[in-house]
Amino acid sequence: MTAPLDVLIVGAGPTGLALATQLRAYGTGFRIVDRSLDRARESRAPAIQPRTLEMLAGPGVTADLVDRGSTAVRLQLHLRGRLLRVPVFDVGCDDSPYPFLLFLPQSETEAVLTERLAEGDVRVERGTELLSAEPRDALVTCRLRHGDGGEESVRARYVVGCDGAHSTVRAQAGIGFQGYSYPQTFLLADLEVDGLEPGAAHTFMTADGLLFFFPLGTPATWRMIAMHPPGAPAEKVTLTLFQRLADNWTTDGLTLRDPVWMTSFRLHNRGATHYRKGPFFLAGDAAHIHSPAGGQGMNTGIQDALNLGWKLAHVCRGAAPEELLETYEAERAPVGHGVRRLTDRAFTVGTNNHPALRLARNHLAPRFAPLLLRAPGLRARLFRTVSELGIHYRRSPASRTGPHRPAAGPRAGDRLPDQPAGLQRRTSAPGYHLLLTGPAHHWTRAPLTHGLVSVHHLGADSPWPGTAHALVRPDGYVGYAARGTDLTGLWAYLDRWLPGR
């Protein structure tokens, strides 16, 4: 029997590929399988948020994504009788090196991640399905079926389900998936549109609901999403149906043509009752599904993976205690719950057929939306949430403040901002990073040697004023922060979470 794996990743969408990319960077032994014979060719999730770009910069993926995508997309909000041009991420994102929404089809995101894995001699095992996964002693025995019908038994310390809403891993682990389905039916098409201003994302708000056009570039110029008219009989998904919706819900005289992909779908709001059960973990759609409002789904899944990957890597190499893996659910489950709640509210306001909401969409929004969008503070809070830059883990067991909290700057559990510019790049290499601020002579006698921690002297140009020190985790969040030069609390933190040095 072959030697056991550290990690078996089931599912090779963006979440599974991101996890594989991070495990590869740490030299962790893994395999990644997917029952589909090929990666997705449809566009699916069309946008990548700033925080996702920050986190993928460490594995060296972000530059390729930005090269293939569009960063200059504007938002145009078509209200009854007026057009609003809404600045996107013009405020609230000044501490990020990526203050933009990157429009890139999911198929291209997957292609970039797959190519990066191939550069490291990692092959995604397509046409390979997980049939069963049974924990035995300290390993999970997994039965795989390959495309030719042959079966294989694989043992792994951990199994991560990145296999979507109908997750086999979730079923094998016996984890519940609770929530509800929305009653509306939606229509989606990737196609060409004549009469629509290029270089912008268009939202048409009507009394009956919302109509979206997102710029794609490939496999077609536009992605159209519309709600099937309430009360209308179900009908076959055709270009004629999409054209009729565009005629009824817009006044722009749009002509739709050359569809590449058309489908209808229902939306759900569901979450796993646990993100971990023993040796099983869930990430991405296997852990949470919700409406696409705000472009959160794929981004949240990738960030799940990048929270989990370095923890698995450190535990598998014996550098961290098994307890570190417990922080995955403690940190990511609240994020998943928050995204589900946020998207549900946005979805309800935009689509519910209640008379009050129809009135708001048709009459109140055209009057008050311009006033609200002119408020920089409101826009900053909105963009901070949508961009996912505001996610923090302050309540995590792995976030600790020293005996003397810094007077200002990021707190333990906060994301490390890119201030001064380039700070995130300096701390993007795999592992922990200790940041020392204040005059250099304050640190000449400090015992700073640690095999898994890189040390950076920032001087006065840092997010923290005065003399302070902070330990940045491999995922770019502050694990420990304290004022002064006394490192006693830092060593206690390292002894707790990184004893295998």
N, C-alpha and C positions, 0 to 999 in steps of 0.2 A: 504494500500500500504506500502511496506517495506521502511525503512529509506534509503535515498540516499547514494550511495557510494561516496567516494572521487575520486577514479580512477577506470575506467574499462579498462583493458588491453585486446586488441584483438590480438591474435597470441601468441603461446607458443613455438616459436623457441628460439634460444639462446638470441635474443634481448629481447623478452617479458619476458623470464625467468629471465634474469639479472635485468630487471626493477622490476619485482615482488620481487626478492631477496632484492633489496635495499629498496623498500617501506616497506617490512616486517621488516627490521632492524630499521626503524623509527616508526613503529607502525601505519602506514597509512592504512586506510580502503580501500580495493580494491578487485576486482575479476579478474581472468585471464581465458579467454575462448579461445578455438581453435576448429575449425570445424572438424579437423582431429580426428579420433577415437584413434589414438596412436601417440606417438612421432616418429620422423624419426628414422628408423633403418638403412638406408644407411649412408655411411660415410660422404658424402658431404664435407663441409669445413674441411680440415685435419690438420690445424695448428693454434696455438694461439701465438700471438706476445707478446713480453716482456711488452709493456705498458698495454695490456689487463690483463695480469697476475698481474701487480702491482695494477690495479684498483679493481680487484676481490679479492685481499687479504683482503680488508676491510670487506666485507661480509663473510670472512672466507672460501672462495671457492677454492682459488688457491692451497693450500696444497693438496687437494683431486685431483685436475686436474693433478698436477705434479706427484703424486703417480701413476696415471693411464697412463700417457703419456711417451714419450721418449724425452729426452733432449740431446741425444748423436748423433743425426743424422747429417751426413756430406752431403755436396753438391758436386756432381761429374758432371762436365760439359764435355760432349762428343762432341768434335768438329771434323772437318774433319781430320782424321789421328792422333788425339792426345786426351789425357784425362787430364783434369785439376781438381785437388782436391782443392776446394775453401773453406777456413775457413769461418764459419758462425758466425757473431756477435763476432769475436775475438777482434775487435776494435769498438769504438763508443758507447759501452753499459756498460762501466765500472762503471757508476753511477746508475745501476739498480741491484736489488737483483736477477733478472731473466735474465741474459745475454745469453739467448738461445731462439731458436725457438722450442716451444713445439709441437711435433707431437702427435695429439690425434684426433680420428674421431669425427665429430660433434655429432654423436649419443651419444658418451660418455660424451661430454661436456653437452649436454642436460640432460643426466642421472644424472650427479653430481648436476646440478642446481635444477632439480626436487626433488632429495633426500634432498637437503638443505631446500627447501620450505616445504617438508613433515615434516621435523623435527620441523618446526614452525607451524604445523597444517594448512598449506595452500595446498589446492587441486587444481590442474589444471583441469578445467571443459572441458573435451574432448567431441567431438561430439556436440559442442554448436556453432551455427553460428549466427553472427550478420546480421540481416535482414535490419535494418534501424536505423538511429540515428538522432534525430531531437532536436535541441536546443530550449528550452522553458524557458523563464525567465532566471534564473541563473543555470539551470540544463539541461542535455541532456537526453532525453527520448530514450532509446534504446530497440529495440524489438529483442529478442533472440529466436532462435528455437533450441530445444534440440534434441538429437538423437532419442527419441521416438516420435517425431513429435509435442510434446507440445511446446507452445510458452509462453514467459514470458516478462513482461515489467520491465525494470530496469532504474532507474535514477542515474546519476552520474554527479559530478562537471566537470570531465575531462575524455576524451576518448583518449587513445593512440593506434594508429595503428602500430602494430608490425607484420602485417599480409601479408608481402611480396609484390612482384612486382605487383600483381593484387589486391591490398589493397581495401577492402570494406570501411574502414574508410576514406581513401583518396577520394574515389568516393562520399561518403556521405558528406564529407566536401567541395566538389567541388574544390579540389586542382588539378592543372594540373601536368602531368608527361611527361616531354619533353626530347627528345633525338632521338636516332636512333638505328637501328639493324646492326650488322656486317653481311657481306654476307656469311662468312664461316660457315660450319657445323662441329661440334666437336663430338668426340666419347669418351665415358668414360666407364671404366670397373673396378670393384674390383675383383681381381683374384690372382692366384698364378703364379709366374714366375720362371722358372729354368734358371740359368746362369747369374743372376743379383746379383751383390755384395750386401749383406744385410747391414743394418745400414746406408744407404745413400739414398739421394734423387738424382735421375738421370735425367739429361736434355740432350737430343740429339738434336743438332742444325743441320738442313739440309737446303739445298737450298729451299725446298718446305715448310718448317715450323719447328715447334718444336714438340717434343715427350717427355712426362714426365712420370716418374715412382716415386710415393711417397710411402714411407713405412707407412703402416697402423697398421698391427697387427691384427685388427679385423674390419669388419667381414671377411676380407681376408688379406693376407700379403701385397699386393700391390694395389695401385690405378694407373691406366694408363689413360692418357689423350692424345689424338692425334687429329690433324686436318684432316678432310676428304680430300684426295688429290684433289687439285684444278682441275676442269674440268672433274673429274671422275664422271660417272653416279651414282646416288643415289642407294644404295643397302641395303638389310636387315642387321641389326646389329647382327652379329654373331661372335663367337670366331674365325672363319676362317678369317673374315675381319680384326680383331685385329692382328692375327698372320701374315697376309700378310703385314700389315703396319710395324710391328716389323722387319720382314725380310727385307723390302725395306729400312727402315730408320736407321737400326743399323747393325753393323758388328759383334755383340757379340754372334750370334747363340742362341738367346733367345727362350725358349719354353714356351708358355702361356697355362694355363690349369685351370680347376675348377673355372669358373667365378661365382661369387655370384650375381653380378648386372652388367648389360650392358645397355647403353642407348646412344642416340644421342641428341644433343641439339644445340641451337643457343644462341649467346651472344648478349647482348644489353648494351647500355650506355645511361642511362636515369636518370633524377633527378626531384624531386618534385619542383614545383615553389615556394612553401613555406613549411616550416617544422611545422608551426603552423597556424591555422586559428580559432580564437575564442577559444572554449573549446577543439578543436581537435589538436592532435599532431601526428607527424609521426616519426618513427625511423627505422633504419635498411633498409632492402630491400624495404620497403614501401616508403622510402625517396630517395634511391639511389641504382642503380644497375649498374654493370660494369663488365669487364672481371676479372677473378680470378688472374691475374698477380700480384705477390707479396704477395698473401694471405691476402688481405686487407678487403674483404667483411664482413665476420662474425665479425671480430675484430672491424671494424668501427661501425657496428650496436650495439655491446655490449657497446662500449664507448658512442654512442648516448644515450643509456638507462641510463648509469651511470652518464651522465651529466644532464639528465632530472630528474631522480628519486629523488635526494635530494632536488631539487628545488620544485617539486610538494609536497614533504613531508613538507617542511618548510611553503609553502604557505597554504597548507591544515590545518595545525595546528595554523595558524595565526601568525607565527613568522616572516614571510617575506611578503613584498608587492607583489601584483599580477604582478607588473612590472618585478620581478625577472624572471618570466617565459618567458618574451620577450628575455632574454639573451640566451635562448636555441637555437633559430634559428640564432641569431647573432654569436654564437660561433660554432655551428656544421655545418651550411650550408657551410661556407668556407672550412671546412674540407672535407665534401662530394664532393664539387666541385674539390678540389685538388686531391682527390683520383681518381675521374673519369678521370681527366686530365692525371695523372700519369699512370694509368693502360691503358688508351687509347694509349699513346705513346709507352709503352712497348709492348702492343699487336700488334700495327702496325709494329714495327720493327721486331717482331718475326714471323709474319704471312703474311704480305702483299706480294703479288706476283709480285710487281714491279721489273723489272730487276736489278735496282741498289741495292735494298734490298736483292734480291737473291744472288747477287754477294758478298754483305757484309757478309751475313750469311755463304756462302760457302768458301770464300777465305780470306776476311779481318779479320773476327772474329778469325780464328785459329792463325793468326799472331799476332794480337794486344791485344787480350783478356788477354794472360798471362802477358803482360807488365802492363796493366791497373789494373789487380787484385793484382799485387805486390805492388801497391801504397797504403800504409796504410791510407793516408788522404782521398783518393777517396772511399776506402772501408768503412771508418768510416762514411762519409756523406751518402753513400748508405744505410748502415745498420741503421743509425739514422732515415732515412726516412721510410724504410720498417718496422722497429720495432715500429714506431709511437711514439717513445720517443721524437721526435722533435716537436710534436703538441703543439701549444701554443694559448693563447687567449689574447694577448697583446692589441688588439684593442677592446676588449669587454667593454661594459659599466660597468661591474662588476670587472674590473681590474683597480686599481688606485695606483699610486706611490705617496708617501708622499712628503712634501715640500723639503726634503733632501734625494735624491736617494742614496741607498747604493753604495759604490764604486765598488763593484763586487758582484757576486752571482746571483741567479735567480731573474728575474724581475717580476713585477706584470703581471700575465697572464701565467707565465711559470709553467711547471710541477716542483714539488718539487723533487729534486734528492735524492737518498738514500746515501747521504754523510753528516755526517759520516754514516757508515753502521748501519742499524737499525733505521734510522730516519723515514723512511716511516712506519715501524711497530709501532713506538711510536705515529704516527699521523693517524692511520688507524681506530680508533673508530669513530662511527657516530658523526657528528657535525664539528664545526670549531675548529682550533687549532692555538693558538697564540704562536709564537716562539720568545724568547728573547735571544739575544746574548750579549756577553761581560761580564765583572765582575758582580757577583751577587749583590754587594752593590749598583750598579747603579739602581737597580729595587726595592729596599726595600720600597720606598714610592709611588710606582706607583699604582693607583686605577685599579686593574685588574679583579674585580669581574664581571662576566657576565654569566648568566645562561646557555647559549648555546655555550660557548667558553671554551675550555680546555687550560690551560697555561703550557708551557714547558720552563724551563730555560736551554739553551744549553751551556752557557758559551762561551769559545773561540772555541770549536769544533763544528762548524756550517758551512753552505754554505755561510754565509755572514761574512766578516771580520769586526773586531772592534765591536762597540756597535750598534745594529740595532734591529728592530722588524719587524715581518712579520706575516700576517694572512693567514693560509692555509685553503682553502675551503674543504668541505666534499669530493670532488672528487680528492683531491690531487694536486690542482693547487693553486698558490699563488694569493690571491685576492688583498692584500695590502702589500706594503713593504716600509720601510723608515729607514733612518739612525738616530741614537740618541735615546733618551729616551722620547721625547715629544710625547705623545699619542693623541694629539688633532686631528690629521688627522685620526687616527685609529677609534676614537669614532665617528667622522663624517661619516666614512665609515660604521660602524655598525649601526648608526642611519638611514643610507640610505637603507641598505640591510637587516638588522636584527633588526628592531625596536621593534618587539613583544617579548621582553625579560622579 
